[in-house]
Structures are given as structure tokens and as C-alpha cells.
Amino acid sequence: MKVNQLVDVIRVAGTITVETGLHIGGSQDVMEISGLDNPIIKNPVNAEPYIPGSSLKGRMRSLAEWHYGELPTDGEVTKPDLREEAVVHKVFGVPASKADEPAYRRGPTRLIVRDAPLAEKSRTEFVQFGRPLVEVKSENSINRLSSMANPRPIERVLPGVEFDLELLFRVFDIDGDNGAADRKLFDEVVLLALALVQADALGGGGSRGCGKVRFKLQKSDKTGSGPLTLPNLFGDNHEEQGGNAA
């Protein structure tokens, strides 16, 4: 297989809307008595929450690996499935430590996921009008024998907050196909991975109600631009996958 040249870049832009409290963990910059143990990640310049590109891309990759049965044999992210017929590594990339593998010569990482900052709409609706962007949710783990509670407050972005999303997908000519194989990867891996995130959860605490998000997206490339609809994972009449187009 010969990767000849970059023939196009597909841009996906839009919003991520938080539907249930979102927790993507950050670090405690200052240790305080009675301080919060589980803060969310925030922009150090303006203290606004954001979604790291690494968090979204990692979740997309994990769910895609589960879907296609391409999980690392021992779970290590540095040991992806590099078979020729495997598709996930072609989209999300191959570790530099695998530079001697044939997979490393199948072209560079196709997918770029930017950090998603707070959308201007939410900055206006929440910040300027004094509405909180985050909450502290109190959770408990309870000993099954003694019934002793172990409180664990976590910080979450509130439902309704929106973030600006941008993804770029590089399309390469492979063996003279003018990008056909990579465009197929975009449809079958990238869009599917976004749909899986929307159907699953982003960030921590997904099994406890956190991290439900919805995408509203536009796609543009050298052929034009328009609304982007994600694959329907639940059947034609299920509303969860509707309304993706901007």
C-alpha cells in the first residue's frame, strides 16, 4: 500500500450540548481544607470549563475499538490492533514506538480533535447573567454490611451548557484511489464513533447518570458543505439520533 498525497481535509464543526452533568476530571491547583476532591478540568486563563480534545478522541477510539473488535490484547493503549484489515488505528493513529511496523507506513493519523471551549452562547447565557456553569453533586458509596456512608462530592458541568467542537479528518490518496478509502473510513469509523459517544457517555460517571451529550454538526470539504447526520444506532424512529444536523 502506497500513500501518495494529501488530497482533502474534511472539517466537522458544531456544538456539544451537555444533557446530563458532565465530569471530566482536572487537577487541584491549590490544596484547601474541605476542598473539592473531584474538580472538573478548567481553562487556567479564565477558569471556564472545556472539553479536552484528548478526552473526546480517547472516548471515540475506545468505543470504536469495542465496536470493531479491535481492542488491544492486554488493554494497553500503546498496543493497538495493527492488522491490515483493522480500521481504528488508520483513523486514530499508531504510536511512534511502532514506527517499524507496516501499519506505521499506512499514513499518518487521519483524525484531529481540537479542545472544545465554552461556546459564546453559553458564555452569554450563563456567565454574563450570573447563572452557574457547574454544580457540586454529592454522591455516597454505602458499605453493604455496616451501612456506613462514604460521601464523595464531584464537580459537574450543568445540563444546557454548550461547547464549540471542531474535528479535522485528513484524506490521503492511497494507491491512486483519490481518497476513496479514507472517505469510507470517515463514514464508517469517525461518524460511527461520534454516534457511539452520543449513545453512551463522555467523561466520568457515565453509569451513574453523568456525561450524556448531544452533537449538532456541519461538515465541509472541497466538494462543499452542509448539515451532518450521525448514524442511527437505535432504529429509524428513535429520537436520540435525530436532530444532529445544524
Long-range contacts (C-beta under 8 A, 24 or more apart in sequence): 1-84, 1-105, 1-106, 1-174, 1-175, 2-174, 2-175, 3-105, 3-106, 3-107, 3-172, 3-173, 3-174, 4-172, 4-173, 4-174, 4-175, 4-176, 5-172, 5-173, 6-170, 6-171, 6-172, 6-173, 7-171, 7-172, 7-173, 7-178, 7-179, 8-171, 8-179, 8-221, 8-222, 9-168, 9-169, 9-170, 9-171, 9-221, 10-168, 10-169, 10-171, 10-183, 10-186, 10-219, 10-220, 10-221, 11-166, 11-167, 11-168, 11-169, 11-219, 11-220, 11-221, 12-165, 12-166, 12-167, 12-168, 12-169, 12-190, 12-217, 12-218, 12-219, 12-228, 13-164, 13-165, 13-166, 13-167, 13-217, 13-218, 13-220, 14-164, 14-165, 14-215, 14-216, 14-217, 14-218, 14-228, 14-246, 15-119, 15-162, 15-163, 15-164, 15-165, 15-215, 15-216, 16-51, 16-56, 16-116, 16-162, 16-163, 16-165, 16-202, 16-213, 16-214, 16-215, 17-160, 17-161, 17-162, 17-213, 17-214, 17-215, 17-216, 18-157, 18-158, 18-159, 18-160, 18-161, 18-162, 18-163, 18-212, 18-213, 19-159, 19-212, 19-213, 19-214, 20-159, 20-209, 20-210, 20-211, 20-212, 21-135, 21-137, 21-156, 21-157, 21-158, 21-159, 21-209, 21-210, 21-211, 22-49, 22-51, 22-156, 22-157, 22-161, 22-202, 22-203, 22-210, 22-211, 22-213, 23-154, 23-155, 23-156, 23-157, 23-203, 23-204, 23-205, 23-210, 23-211, 24-51, 24-52, 24-55, 24-202, 24-203, 24-204, 25-203, 25-204, 36-136, 36-153, 36-155, 37-152, 37-153, 38-152, 38-153, 38-154, 38-155, 39-155, 40-134, 40-155, 40-156, 40-157, 43-117, 43-118, 48-117, 48-118, 48-123, 48-127, 48-133, 49-118, 49-133, 49-134, 49-157, 49-161, 50-115, 50-116, 50-117, 50-118, 50-163, 51-115, 51-116, 51-163, 51-165, 51-202, 52-115, 52-116, 53-112, 53-113, 53-114, 53-115, 53-116, 54-113, 55-202, 55-203, 56-113, 56-116, 56-165, 56-197, 56-202, 57-92, 57-111, 57-113, 59-197, 59-200, 59-202, 60-92, 60-111, 60-113, 60-190, 60-193, 60-194, 60-196, 60-197, 61-88, 61-92, 61-193, 63-193, 63-196, 63-197, 63-200, 64-88, 64-91, 64-92, 64-189, 64-192, 64-193, 64-196, 67-192, 67-193, 67-196, 68-189, 87-185, 87-188, 87-189, 88-189, 90-185, 90-189, 91-169, 91-185, 91-186, 91-189, 91-190, 107-172, 107-174, 108-170, 109-170, 110-169, 110-170, 110-171, 110-172, 110-182, 110-185, 110-186, 111-167, 111-168, 111-169, 111-170, 111-190, 112-167, 112-168, 112-169, 112-170, 113-167, 114-165, 114-166, 114-167, 114-168, 116-163, 116-164, 116-165, 116-166, 117-163, 117-164, 118-161, 118-162, 118-163, 118-164, 119-162, 119-163, 119-164, 120-164, 121-162, 122-160, 122-161, 122-162, 122-163, 126-158, 126-161, 132-158, 133-157, 133-158, 133-161, 134-158, 139-208, 154-204, 154-205, 156-210, 165-215, 165-217, 171-221, 191-228, 191-230, 191-231, 192-231, 194-230, 195-230, 195-231, 195-232, 195-233, 195-241, 196-233, 198-230, 198-240, 198-241, 199-233, 199-234, 199-240, 199-241, 214-243, 214-244, 215-244, 216-243, 216-244, 216-245, 216-246, 217-244, 217-245, 217-246, 218-245, 218-246
